[in-house]
Amino acid sequence: MVVAGDDALAHRLAAELRGVYGERVTLVVPPAQRRVRPPVVGRARGSTLFDRVSAAVNRAAGNGDAPPGRTAEPPGSERVLEAAELTEAVLAEAGVERAAALALVHDDDEANIRAALTARRLNPRLRLVIRLYNRRLGEHIKELLDQASALATDGIDDGTAGGGDGGGFDASTTVLSDADTAAPALAATAVAGTSKVVQTDGLMLRAVERPPPGPGEVADPGLCTLALLSATTNDPAGADGSESSGPQGPRLLPDERAVAAATGRGTVVLETVSYTAPAVSGGRSVLPFGSLLSRRLRWSFAGLVGCVIGLAVASMAVTREPPLQATYLTLLDLFAINNPAIGEPVGRQVLQLFSGLVGLLLLPVLLAAVLEALGTFRSGSALRKPPRGLSGHVVLLGVGKIGTRVLARLRELNIPVVCVEADPEARGLALARRLRVPVVLGDVTQEGVLEAAKIHRAHSLLALTSADTTNLEAALYARTVRPDLRVVLRLYDDDFATAVYRTLRAAHPQALTRSRSVSHLTAPAFAGAMMGRQILGAIPVERRVLLFAAIDVGGHAQLEGRTVGEVFRAGAWRVLALETGVVGRRDPAGGGGGGGVSQRAPSGLVWDLPPSYVLRAEDRVVLAATRRGLAELLGRRVRERAVGTPGE
C-alpha cells in the first residue's frame, strides 16, 4: 500500500493500514512532515519506533526497491519517503508500479488529481483512493480514471493475474471526502438528542444514543443494539471512552446477553435502514417576504390599515353610503385627492380631516418601507449578523472544508447556527450567505467575538478550526461564560485530547464534553476503500468508531453458506440488512433460506432478517463492523490473494 499526503490523515491512514490490517505501507510526505508526530493506531509506541528504524535501515540498504516477488519489508511495516511533489519519479520510487493500492490524501485537490493521472499511467491495475472536496469533479475524475484503466487493461487475461477468482485485480477508483465523512458525526454530536446518520448513495442508516433506563423500565432495543456506552459516562473521573478504557469503556456490537447484563449503561441503537431519494437542490436563495420589513414597520402598517377600516366604517355610519362607496371616499380623502366637504354635514367634514391626518402619517411610513426594503436587497449578498433574542443555537467556529459540510448538515436538520470565522475569504462564507446564516467575522481568541455570537444563550459550541490550541481556548472561555455549555472539540493529538477530555469533565461534571478527530473518523473509510470495499460511513461511539459497509457475500468464508445468527460475531461484525434490488437475488422471507417474516423497506432493503436466513454468494449485505472486525473480514482475503500472486 502507498499513502501520499501532507496532513494528519496521511499519518493516521498509514497507521490504520499497518496496525489494523497488517499491510506493508510506503508513506510519502513532504520533508516538513518529518517533525510531525504521527498517531499510533493499535500498536505501542516502542513498536512504532522499531518499525521506523527498520524502515530506515531497509532504505539505507537499498531494500526498499525490491523487485516483484520479493518482500522488502515485513508485514505491518512502514517505509517513509520524503518528497516535495508527487512526480512520476517519486511515484515510481514509492513502488506504485507494483503496489496493490494508492491513497492520495493531500489537502489540495489539484495535487491529488495530477498524481492520480500519473499513477494510472504507471500502473493501470492500481486501486486508487482519492481525497477530493469537490463532489462533482470527483465523479468525473472517477469515470475518467476507470475508463483509462479499462482501456489500458483491455485484452489482458484477468485469470492469470490474480488468485483464480475471476478477477485478478481491482483497478477501481474511489473518491472520498474527509469533510463529507466526518460532517454527519460532528453535527450529531453537537446537538443533544439528534440521531447519528450515515447517508450515502441513497442508503440511510439512522442510529440514536439513548440514556440508561430507569428503575423498572426496559430500554427500547430498536432494530438492534450497536453499542453499549461507558459505565462511567457521567463520572468525571471515569474512563475516557477510548480503546484503552478497559471493561468499563464502550462495547461495540454486543450480544443479547451482554446487553441484558449491562445495567446502568446507555446504548446506541439502530432505528432505521432505508433508501432515500437524493436531495434536490433548492436553487438560488430567495429572500423571505418577512425579512424585507422590520417588525416595527409591519406594526405601523397594521395600525394604519386599522385606522382606514375605522374611518371607512365611520363614513358608512355618517353618510349612509354602501361599504364600497364609503371605503372609496375614505381613500380619496386619505390621499388628499377628494373635493372639500363644503356644505356637507359636520360629521363628514370631521372624517375628512381625520383621513387627511392619517394620510400625512402614511407618507413617512411608506418612505421608510421603501428605504428599508432597498437596504434589505442591497444587504442580501452580505453576511447577516446574529439577530436579537437568538437562543438555543449552535456556535460553529471555523467554516473551512470541515466546517462548511457541518454547516450544511446542521441546516438540513433545521438547527439554528451562528458561524465565527477569522478569514473573510473562508470557503464556507458563501454557503452561509446563501443560507442566510448569521456570521461573526473575527478572531475567536479576541474578547467580544464569542459574545457577539450570543454564546451565553447558545445550546452548544462546535470548535472545528485546524488549530488545537484555538479550539481549546475557545472552549475554555465559553465555559467561563456558560459552565453548562455543550462543547465539541476538534483535536488531532490523541494524548492531548484525552487530557483535555478528562480535565473538562472533571471541571464541569454537569456539562457534556466531546473531542473528535476528523482524521480518526475518516481514516477507517479510506483504509476500507484501499482494501477494495466501499465504506458507507462511520459513527463515533465516544472515542471509538463503528463502521458501516456494503459487502458481497461471495468469496467470504465467514459469511457464505451461514445463517445470519451464525455470522454475527460480538465485537467484530453484524449483518444489518440485505439488498434485494439486484436481479437474481431471492427474498429472504421465502423458501430456501430459512423461515421467518422480515420487514421489507419499499426500496429494495430487507432489514430485521430472521436468524435462520442463510446467506448465499449472490447476496449483498449491509453490515456494521469494528475496525479490527472489518480488517479481519476483508484483509484476510486480500492477503491470501497477495501470497498467491506476489507480483501484485
Secondary structure per residue as TSV (DSSP state, phi and psi in degrees):
chain	resnum	aa	ss	phi	psi
A	1	M	-	360.0	139.3
A	2	V	E	-120.1	128.7
A	3	V	E	-122.8	126.8
A	4	A	E	-126.5	125.2
A	5	G	-	-168.8	175.1
A	6	D	S	-130.7	16.4
A	7	D	S	-145.3	-164.0
A	8	A	H	-63.0	-31.3
A	9	L	H	-62.3	-37.8
A	10	A	H	-62.6	-47.4
A	11	H	H	-64.0	-42.6
A	12	R	H	-70.0	-36.8
A	13	L	H	-64.8	-43.3
A	14	A	H	-61.7	-42.1
A	15	A	H	-66.0	-35.3
A	16	E	H	-64.8	-46.0
A	17	L	H	-65.4	-36.1
A	18	R	H	-75.7	-52.6
A	19	G	H	-81.2	-29.6
A	20	V	T	-98.2	-46.0
A	21	Y	T	-93.9	-12.6
A	22	G	-	68.9	29.8
A	23	E	-	-91.7	154.3
A	24	R	-	-80.9	128.0
A	25	V	E	-125.8	136.5
A	26	T	E	-110.3	119.0
A	27	L	E	-104.1	121.5
A	28	V	E	-108.0	116.4
A	29	V	E	-134.2	158.7
A	30	P	-	-65.2	158.9
A	31	P	G	-59.0	-31.8
A	32	A	G	-66.6	-22.3
A	33	Q	G	-69.5	-7.6
A	34	R	G	-62.9	-28.8
A	35	R	G	-87.7	-4.5
A	36	V	S	-89.3	127.8
A	37	R	-	-78.5	116.5
A	38	P	-	-72.6	155.6
A	39	P	-	-74.2	158.6
A	40	V	-	-108.7	121.0
A	41	V	-	-120.8	110.0
A	42	G	S	76.0	9.0
A	43	R	S	-140.6	158.3
A	44	A	-	-76.9	157.7
A	45	R	H	-66.4	-32.5
A	46	G	H	-64.7	-39.7
A	47	S	H	-65.3	-38.5
A	48	T	H	-63.8	-43.8
A	49	L	H	-61.3	-40.3
A	50	F	H	-62.3	-41.9
A	51	D	H	-62.7	-40.8
A	52	R	H	-66.5	-39.4
A	53	V	H	-64.4	-41.7
A	54	S	H	-62.5	-41.1
A	55	A	H	-64.4	-39.9
A	56	A	H	-64.4	-40.6
A	57	V	H	-64.0	-42.1
A	58	N	H	-62.2	-40.5
A	59	R	H	-66.7	-40.3
A	60	A	H	-65.7	-32.5
A	61	A	H	-84.9	-4.3
A	62	G	T	82.0	13.6
A	63	N	G	-80.4	-10.0
A	64	G	G	-67.3	-22.1
A	65	D	G	-108.5	45.2
A	66	A	-	-66.2	144.9
A	67	P	-	-69.9	163.2
A	68	P	T	-57.9	140.7
A	69	G	T	97.4	-11.3
A	70	R	S	-124.0	128.2
A	71	T	-	-83.6	121.3
A	72	A	S	-85.1	-35.7
A	73	E	S	-121.8	150.7
A	74	P	-	-70.1	159.3
A	75	P	T	-56.5	137.3
A	76	G	T	85.3	7.9
A	77	S	-	-92.7	167.0
A	78	E	E	-132.0	134.1
A	79	R	E	-116.4	126.2
A	80	V	E	-104.4	128.2
A	81	L	E	-123.2	126.6
A	82	E	E	-102.9	128.2
A	83	A	-	-154.6	139.6
A	84	A	S	-72.9	-35.5
A	85	E	S	-135.6	153.4
A	86	L	-	-89.7	76.5
A	87	T	-	-81.9	173.6
A	88	E	H	-62.6	-37.5
A	89	A	H	-66.6	-39.4
A	90	V	H	-65.9	-43.9
A	91	L	H	-63.5	-38.5
A	92	A	H	-65.7	-40.6
A	93	E	H	-66.0	-31.1
A	94	A	T	-73.9	-10.1
A	95	G	T	87.8	29.2
A	96	V	G	-63.9	-31.9
A	97	E	G	-63.8	-23.5
A	98	R	G	-122.7	10.5
A	99	A	-	-79.3	156.7
A	100	A	S	-83.3	-33.6
A	101	A	E	-154.2	153.0
A	102	L	E	-132.2	128.2
A	103	A	E	-110.4	123.8
A	104	L	E	-110.1	104.1
A	105	V	-	-123.5	33.4
A	106	H	-	-66.3	154.5
A	107	D	S	-72.4	-17.8
A	108	D	-	-94.2	119.1
A	109	D	H	-62.1	-40.3
A	110	E	H	-63.3	-41.0
A	111	A	H	-63.1	-39.9
A	112	N	H	-66.7	-40.5
A	113	I	H	-66.4	-44.2
A	114	R	H	-62.0	-42.5
A	115	A	H	-68.3	-34.9
A	116	A	H	-65.7	-41.4
A	117	L	H	-63.8	-40.6
A	118	T	H	-67.2	-43.1
A	119	A	H	-65.9	-37.7
A	120	R	H	-64.5	-33.8
A	121	R	H	-71.5	-37.5
A	122	L	H	-69.9	-37.1
A	123	N	-	-144.5	94.9
A	124	P	T	-63.7	-19.6
A	125	R	T	-90.3	3.0
A	126	L	-	-74.9	135.3
A	127	R	E	-82.2	125.7
A	128	L	E	-111.3	135.6
A	129	V	E	-126.0	116.9
A	130	I	E	-119.2	135.7
A	131	R	E	-95.0	113.3
A	132	L	-	-134.1	136.6
A	133	Y	S	-84.0	-35.6
A	134	N	-	-76.0	110.5
A	135	R	H	-67.9	-47.4
A	136	R	H	-64.4	-43.0
A	137	L	H	-62.9	-37.0
A	138	G	H	-61.2	-39.2
A	139	E	H	-63.4	-43.3
A	140	H	H	-67.2	-40.9
A	141	I	H	-64.1	-40.0
A	142	K	H	-60.6	-46.7
A	143	E	H	-62.9	-40.9
A	144	L	H	-63.9	-46.3
A	145	L	H	-69.4	-38.3
A	146	D	H	-65.1	-38.8
A	147	Q	H	-66.8	-40.2
A	148	A	H	-62.6	-39.8
A	149	S	H	-66.0	-41.4
A	150	A	H	-64.4	-40.2
A	151	L	H	-70.2	-38.0
A	152	A	H	-70.7	-30.4
A	153	T	T	-100.5	9.1
A	154	D	T	-64.9	127.9
A	155	G	T	93.4	-6.9
A	156	I	-	-82.3	134.9
A	157	D	-	-76.7	108.6
A	158	D	G	-63.9	-30.7
A	159	G	G	-66.8	-21.0
A	160	T	G	-87.1	-9.2
A	161	A	T	-103.6	-14.0
A	162	G	S	-120.6	-156.6
A	163	G	S	-92.2	19.0
A	164	G	S	81.5	19.4
A	165	D	S	-102.5	13.1
A	166	G	S	90.0	-7.0
A	167	G	-	-144.2	94.2
A	168	G	S	-70.2	-24.2
A	169	F	-	-148.7	161.1
A	170	D	-	-121.7	99.2
A	171	A	-	-98.6	32.3
A	172	S	-	-72.2	160.5
A	173	T	E	-119.8	125.7
A	174	T	E	-118.6	125.1
A	175	V	E	-107.0	121.6
A	176	L	E	-126.4	156.3
A	177	S	-	-126.3	123.6
A	178	D	H	-63.7	-32.0
A	179	A	H	-66.5	-45.1
A	180	D	H	-66.5	-34.2
A	181	T	H	-71.4	-39.8
A	182	A	H	-89.3	-23.2
A	183	A	H	-59.4	-46.8
A	184	P	H	-59.5	-39.8
A	185	A	H	-67.6	-40.7
A	186	L	H	-66.9	-40.9
A	187	A	H	-65.3	-41.2
A	188	A	H	-67.8	-33.9
A	189	T	H	-69.0	-30.1
A	190	A	H	-75.8	-20.6
A	191	V	S	-119.9	119.8
A	192	A	T	-66.1	136.3
A	193	G	T	88.8	-9.8
A	194	T	-	-82.2	158.1
A	195	S	-	-83.5	157.6
A	196	K	E	-92.6	116.0
A	197	V	E	-115.0	133.1
A	198	V	E	-116.8	117.7
A	199	Q	E	-136.7	121.4
A	200	T	E	-157.7	137.5
A	201	D	T	51.7	36.2
A	202	G	T	85.6	-11.1
A	203	L	E	-90.8	128.6
A	204	M	E	-124.1	128.2
A	205	L	E	-119.5	127.6
A	206	R	E	-121.0	122.3
A	207	A	E	-119.7	154.0
A	208	V	E	-136.3	143.2
A	209	E	E	-92.9	123.9
A	210	R	E	-117.1	140.8
A	211	P	-	-71.8	166.0
A	212	P	-	-62.5	141.1
A	213	P	-	-68.1	150.4
A	214	G	-	-77.2	177.2
A	215	P	T	-60.3	130.5
A	216	G	T	80.6	-2.2
A	217	E	-	-99.1	152.3
A	218	V	-	-115.1	125.9
A	219	A	-	-69.3	140.1
A	220	D	-	-76.5	117.7
A	221	P	-	-78.6	-7.9
A	222	G	-	63.5	-146.9
A	223	L	S	-71.4	-39.6
A	224	C	E	-167.4	161.1
A	225	T	E	-92.0	118.7
A	226	L	E	-86.6	-31.3
A	227	A	E	-160.6	153.1
A	228	L	E	-106.6	129.4
A	229	L	-	-75.8	169.0
A	230	S	-	-60.1	145.0
A	231	A	T	-70.5	-15.0
A	232	T	T	-115.3	31.6
A	233	T	T	-58.6	-40.1
A	234	N	T	-95.9	7.3
A	235	D	-	-99.4	116.3
A	236	P	T	-59.2	-27.3
A	237	A	T	-97.1	11.4
A	238	G	S	-84.9	-165.3
A	239	A	-	-69.6	159.2
A	240	D	-	-97.2	5.7
A	241	G	S	79.6	19.9
A	242	S	S	-99.4	-176.8
A	243	E	T	-67.8	-20.2
A	244	S	T	-96.6	17.7
A	245	S	S	-79.1	-13.6
A	246	G	G	81.3	-162.5
A	247	P	G	-64.8	-20.6
A	248	Q	G	-83.0	-7.4
A	249	G	S	-80.4	-178.2
A	250	P	-	-67.2	146.8
A	251	R	E	-118.7	119.5
A	252	L	E	-90.0	139.0
A	253	L	S	51.6	59.6
A	254	P	-	-76.8	158.9
A	255	D	-	-86.1	175.3
A	256	E	H	-63.1	-35.2
A	257	R	H	-65.5	-41.4
A	258	A	H	-67.2	-36.9
A	259	V	H	-65.8	-42.1
A	260	A	H	-66.7	-32.8
A	261	A	H	-84.8	-11.6
A	262	A	-	-87.3	83.8
A	263	T	T	-87.7	139.3
A	264	G	T	81.2	9.3
A	265	R	-	-108.2	141.4
A	266	G	-	-74.4	165.2
A	267	T	E	-133.7	157.5
A	268	V	E	-116.1	114.3
A	269	V	E	-115.9	152.1
A	270	L	E	-86.7	125.9
A	271	E	E	-101.5	-41.5
A	272	T	E	-142.1	138.9
A	273	V	E	-132.6	113.1
A	274	S	E	-156.5	171.3
A	275	Y	E	-101.0	140.1
A	276	T	-	-126.7	150.5
A	277	A	-	-68.8	147.5
A	278	P	-	-63.0	147.3
A	279	A	-	-65.9	135.3
A	280	V	-	-94.2	130.2
A	281	S	-	-66.2	138.6
A	282	G	-	-80.7	0.5
A	283	G	-	70.9	-153.2
A	284	R	S	-71.7	143.0
A	285	S	-	-76.3	142.6
A	286	V	-	-119.6	134.7
A	287	L	-	-68.2	130.4
A	288	P	-	-66.8	149.3
A	289	F	G	-61.5	-35.5
A	290	G	G	-65.6	-21.3
A	291	S	G	-83.4	-9.1
A	292	L	T	-70.0	-38.4
A	293	L	S	-120.6	144.6
A	294	S	-	-74.0	168.2
A	295	R	H	-64.0	-37.0
A	296	R	H	-63.1	-43.4
A	297	L	H	-65.9	-38.4
A	298	R	H	-63.8	-40.5
A	299	W	H	-67.4	-35.1
A	300	S	H	-63.7	-43.9
A	301	F	H	-64.2	-38.2
A	302	A	H	-63.3	-39.6
A	303	G	H	-65.3	-40.1
A	304	L	H	-66.5	-40.2
A	305	V	H	-62.3	-39.2
A	306	G	H	-63.1	-39.5
A	307	C	H	-63.8	-41.2
A	308	V	H	-63.1	-42.8
A	309	I	H	-63.3	-42.6
A	310	G	H	-62.6	-41.9
A	311	L	H	-65.4	-37.9
A	312	A	H	-64.9	-41.7
A	313	V	H	-64.8	-41.8
A	314	A	H	-63.9	-38.2
A	315	S	H	-64.1	-37.6
A	316	M	H	-62.3	-40.4
A	317	A	H	-70.8	-33.2
A	318	V	H	-84.1	-47.0
A	319	T	H	-93.6	-9.9
A	320	R	-	61.2	28.6
A	321	E	-	-84.9	156.4
A	322	P	-	-62.1	159.6
A	323	P	H	-56.0	-44.1
A	324	L	H	-65.6	-43.0
A	325	Q	H	-66.7	-39.0
A	326	A	H	-66.4	-40.0
A	327	T	H	-65.6	-38.7
A	328	Y	H	-63.0	-46.2
A	329	L	H	-63.3	-39.0
A	330	T	H	-62.8	-41.8
A	331	L	H	-67.4	-37.5
A	332	L	H	-62.0	-42.9
A	333	D	H	-65.5	-35.6
A	334	L	H	-63.9	-40.1
A	335	F	T	-92.6	8.0
A	336	A	T	58.8	40.4
A	337	I	-	-121.6	14.5
A	338	N	S	-101.7	157.6
A	339	N	-	-70.2	149.1
A	340	P	-	-60.6	143.8
A	341	A	-	-83.7	57.3
A	342	I	T	-80.7	133.4
A	343	G	T	80.5	2.2
A	344	E	S	-96.7	169.4
A	345	P	-	-56.4	155.8
A	346	V	H	-61.6	-37.8
A	347	G	H	-60.3	-40.4
A	348	R	H	-66.7	-38.5
A	349	Q	H	-66.4	-41.1
A	350	V	H	-62.9	-42.2
A	351	L	H	-63.4	-36.2
A	352	Q	H	-65.8	-38.5
A	353	L	H	-65.3	-44.1
A	354	F	H	-62.9	-39.2
A	355	S	H	-63.3	-39.7
A	356	G	H	-64.6	-38.0
A	357	L	H	-64.5	-43.2
A	358	V	H	-63.1	-36.6
A	359	G	H	-62.9	-38.5
A	360	L	H	-63.2	-38.9
A	361	L	H	-68.7	-26.9
A	362	L	H	-71.4	-31.6
A	363	L	H	-60.9	-51.5
A	364	P	H	-65.3	-31.2
A	365	V	H	-66.9	-42.0
A	366	L	H	-64.2	-41.3
A	367	L	H	-63.9	-41.9
A	368	A	H	-64.2	-38.4
A	369	A	H	-64.2	-42.0
A	370	V	H	-64.4	-45.3
A	371	L	H	-66.0	-39.7
A	372	E	H	-68.8	-40.6
A	373	A	H	-65.0	-39.1
A	374	L	H	-62.9	-42.1
A	375	G	H	-64.8	-35.0
A	376	T	H	-65.7	-42.3
A	377	F	H	-66.4	-37.8
A	378	R	H	-69.0	-32.7
A	379	S	G	-92.0	5.0
A	380	G	G	-63.0	-28.8
A	381	S	G	-92.6	-0.1
A	382	A	S	-93.7	167.5
A	383	L	-	-80.1	137.8
A	384	R	B	-77.6	152.5
A	385	K	-	-99.3	152.8
A	386	P	-	-58.6	127.3
A	387	P	-	-71.8	160.8
A	388	R	T	-68.9	144.4
A	389	G	T	80.3	3.1
A	390	L	-	-66.5	135.7
A	391	S	-	-155.9	162.6
A	392	G	S	70.3	21.6
A	393	H	-	-99.8	174.6
A	394	V	E	-106.8	126.7
A	395	V	E	-92.0	116.6
A	396	L	E	-106.7	115.5
A	397	L	E	-95.4	117.3
A	398	G	-	93.1	118.9
A	399	V	-	-123.1	53.0
A	400	G	S	-81.5	-145.9
A	401	K	H	-62.5	-48.8
A	402	I	H	-69.6	-47.3
A	403	G	H	-61.5	-34.4
A	404	T	H	-64.6	-44.5
A	405	R	H	-67.4	-38.2
A	406	V	H	-66.3	-39.1
A	407	L	H	-60.7	-45.3
A	408	A	H	-62.4	-39.2
A	409	R	H	-66.7	-42.4
A	410	L	H	-64.3	-38.3
A	411	R	H	-71.5	-30.2
A	412	E	H	-62.6	-31.7
A	413	L	T	-86.2	5.3
A	414	N	T	58.6	39.9
A	415	I	-	-100.5	125.7
A	416	P	-	-65.2	138.1
A	417	V	E	-133.9	143.4
A	418	V	E	-124.1	122.6
A	419	C	E	-95.4	145.6
A	420	V	E	-125.3	122.6
A	421	E	E	-143.7	136.0
A	422	A	S	-87.1	-26.8
A	423	D	-	-93.9	115.4
A	424	P	T	-68.0	-11.1
A	425	E	T	-107.2	20.8
A	426	A	-	-63.0	153.1
A	427	R	T	-61.8	-39.1
A	428	G	T	-83.5	-4.6
A	429	L	H	-67.0	-32.6
A	430	A	H	-64.0	-41.6
A	431	L	H	-66.2	-42.0
A	432	A	H	-61.1	-39.7
A	433	R	H	-65.7	-41.1
A	434	R	H	-69.2	-35.8
A	435	L	T	-87.1	0.8
A	436	R	T	60.3	41.5
A	437	V	-	-92.1	131.2
A	438	P	B	-62.7	141.8
A	439	V	E	-133.9	137.0
A	440	V	E	-112.2	116.1
A	441	L	E	-89.4	122.4
A	442	G	S	162.0	162.0
A	443	D	-	-75.6	123.2
A	444	V	T	-64.9	-20.4
A	445	T	T	-80.0	-8.9
A	446	Q	S	-85.8	147.6
A	447	E	T	-67.6	136.6
A	448	G	T	96.5	-14.1
A	449	V	H	-71.6	-49.5
A	450	L	H	-66.8	-32.9
A	451	E	H	-63.8	-37.3
A	452	A	H	-65.2	-26.1
A	453	A	T	-86.0	9.2
A	454	K	T	60.0	45.6
A	455	I	G	-65.2	-27.2
A	456	H	G	-71.2	-16.4
A	457	R	G	-115.3	11.2
A	458	A	-	-80.3	158.1
A	459	H	S	-84.5	-39.0
A	460	S	E	-156.8	164.4
A	461	L	E	-122.6	126.5
A	462	L	E	-112.3	105.1
A	463	A	E	-97.7	102.8
A	464	L	-	-120.7	22.9
A	465	T	-	-70.1	167.4
A	466	S	S	-82.9	-3.9
A	467	A	-	-105.1	120.6
A	468	D	H	-60.3	-42.2
A	469	T	H	-66.3	-36.5
A	470	T	H	-65.0	-43.9
A	471	N	H	-62.3	-42.2
A	472	L	H	-66.8	-43.3
A	473	E	H	-61.7	-41.8
A	474	A	H	-64.1	-40.7
A	475	A	H	-65.6	-42.7
A	476	L	H	-65.9	-41.2
A	477	Y	H	-67.9	-39.6
A	478	A	H	-63.7	-35.1
A	479	R	H	-69.8	-29.0
A	480	T	H	-69.4	-31.6
A	481	V	H	-76.5	-43.2
A	482	R	-	-139.9	101.7
A	483	P	T	-63.7	-27.3
A	484	D	T	-94.7	16.7
A	485	L	-	-69.5	137.3
A	486	R	E	-77.4	125.6
A	487	V	E	-124.3	132.4
A	488	V	E	-124.9	121.5
A	489	L	E	-109.9	141.1
A	490	R	E	-98.5	108.4
A	491	L	-	-127.6	139.7
A	492	Y	-	-90.4	-50.6
A	493	D	-	-70.9	124.3
A	494	D	H	-65.0	-46.2
A	495	D	H	-62.8	-42.9
A	496	F	H	-63.9	-41.3
A	497	A	H	-64.8	-40.4
A	498	T	H	-64.6	-43.7
A	499	A	H	-63.6	-41.9
A	500	V	H	-65.8	-42.3
A	501	Y	H	-60.5	-48.1
A	502	R	H	-67.3	-40.8
A	503	T	H	-66.6	-44.0
A	504	L	H	-66.5	-35.6
A	505	R	H	-67.8	-38.4
A	506	A	H	-69.9	-36.9
A	507	A	H	-76.8	-30.4
A	508	H	-	-132.4	75.0
A	509	P	T	-66.3	-22.7
A	510	Q	T	-87.8	-7.5
A	511	A	S	-107.5	148.0
A	512	L	-	-88.6	131.9
A	513	T	E	-127.3	132.6
A	514	R	E	-135.6	139.8
A	515	S	E	-119.2	131.8
A	516	R	E	-131.0	140.9
A	517	S	-	-112.7	124.3
A	518	V	H	-62.8	-42.5
A	519	S	H	-65.3	-33.4
A	520	H	H	-67.7	-35.8
A	521	L	H	-75.8	-32.2
A	522	T	H	-98.4	-24.3
A	523	A	H	-57.5	-41.6
A	524	P	H	-59.9	-35.3
A	525	A	H	-67.3	-42.5
A	526	F	H	-66.2	-39.7
A	527	A	H	-65.4	-42.4
A	528	G	H	-62.5	-38.0
A	529	A	H	-65.9	-35.4
A	530	M	H	-67.9	-27.4
A	531	M	T	-81.1	-2.1
A	532	G	T	99.1	16.1
A	533	R	-	-131.0	147.1
A	534	Q	-	-87.5	119.2
A	535	I	E	-86.4	121.9
A	536	L	E	-71.0	-35.4
A	537	G	E	169.8	-178.5
A	538	A	E	-144.4	147.8
A	539	I	E	-124.9	140.5
A	540	P	E	-80.9	136.3
A	541	V	E	-118.4	95.6
A	542	E	T	55.4	-117.5
A	543	R	T	-104.5	19.4
A	544	R	E	-113.5	172.0
A	545	V	E	-130.1	134.9
A	546	L	E	-113.0	128.7
A	547	L	E	-102.3	151.5
A	548	F	E	-123.6	132.9
A	549	A	E	-141.1	152.1
A	550	A	E	-108.1	121.5
A	551	I	E	-132.7	138.0
A	552	D	E	-76.8	131.9
A	553	V	S	-66.8	-35.4
A	554	G	T	-57.2	131.2
A	555	G	T	92.0	-4.8
A	556	H	-	-108.9	108.2
A	557	A	T	-64.6	-26.0
A	558	Q	T	-72.6	-14.9
A	559	L	T	-114.9	-47.1
A	560	E	T	-65.0	131.0
A	561	G	T	78.9	6.3
A	562	R	-	-114.2	157.3
A	563	T	B	-79.1	163.2
A	564	V	H	-60.9	-37.8
A	565	G	H	-66.4	-37.8
A	566	E	H	-72.4	-32.1
A	567	V	H	-69.8	-35.5
A	568	F	-	-60.1	126.9
A	569	R	B	-125.5	114.6
A	570	A	T	-59.1	132.5
A	571	G	T	79.0	3.7
A	572	A	T	-127.5	-66.2
A	573	W	E	-153.8	160.8
A	574	R	E	-152.7	130.4
A	575	V	E	-76.0	128.0
A	576	L	E	-103.2	-39.3
A	577	A	E	-155.7	165.3
A	578	L	E	-124.7	128.9
A	579	E	E	-81.2	133.3
A	580	T	-	-120.8	11.0
A	581	G	-	-84.0	-4.8
A	582	V	S	-92.5	135.6
A	583	V	T	-60.4	135.2
A	584	G	T	97.5	-11.2
A	585	R	-	-86.0	144.4
A	586	R	-	-98.0	164.5
A	587	D	-	-83.9	120.6
A	588	P	T	-65.6	-17.5
A	589	A	T	-79.6	-10.4
A	590	G	S	-90.1	-160.5
A	591	G	T	-83.5	168.5
A	592	G	T	88.3	-13.5
A	593	G	S	-131.8	19.5
A	594	G	-	102.0	150.7
A	595	G	-	-83.7	-162.9
A	596	G	-	100.6	156.2
A	597	V	-	-107.6	126.9
A	598	S	-	-108.3	156.5
A	599	Q	E	-94.2	127.7
A	600	R	E	-105.9	126.5
A	601	A	-	-74.3	148.3
A	602	P	T	-69.8	-4.3
A	603	S	T	-120.0	25.8
A	604	G	S	101.7	15.5
A	605	L	E	-116.8	138.3
A	606	V	E	-115.6	115.8
A	607	W	E	-115.7	172.2
A	608	D	S	57.1	51.7
A	609	L	-	-65.6	141.9
A	610	P	-	-67.0	143.5
A	611	P	T	-60.5	-20.5
A	612	S	T	-87.6	-2.0
A	613	Y	-	-68.8	130.5
A	614	V	B	-96.3	125.4
A	615	L	-	-79.7	133.6
A	616	R	-	-110.7	168.6
A	617	A	T	-64.0	-31.4
A	618	E	T	-82.0	-3.9
A	619	D	-	-78.9	153.2
A	620	R	E	-128.7	124.4
A	621	V	E	-117.4	153.2
A	622	V	E	-104.8	124.2
A	623	L	E	-132.5	156.5
A	624	A	E	-102.7	140.8
A	625	A	E	-150.7	152.1
A	626	T	-	-79.6	169.3
A	627	R	H	-61.0	-45.8
A	628	R	H	-74.2	-31.6
A	629	G	H	-64.8	-43.0
A	630	L	H	-67.5	-35.8
A	631	A	I	-62.2	-41.2
A	632	E	I	-68.1	-36.9
A	633	L	I	-72.9	-36.8
A	634	L	I	-103.0	-41.0
A	635	G	I	-67.3	-34.4
A	636	R	H	-62.4	-40.0
A	637	R	H	-64.9	-41.5
A	638	V	H	-65.9	-42.4
A	639	R	H	-67.9	-35.6
A	640	E	H	-63.6	-40.9
A	641	R	H	-67.9	-35.5
A	642	A	H	-67.1	-33.7
A	643	V	H	-65.3	-38.2
A	644	G	H	-73.4	-25.0
A	645	T	-	-132.8	78.9
A	646	P	T	-61.5	-23.7
A	647	G	T	-68.7	-15.4
A	648	E	-	-93.6	360.0
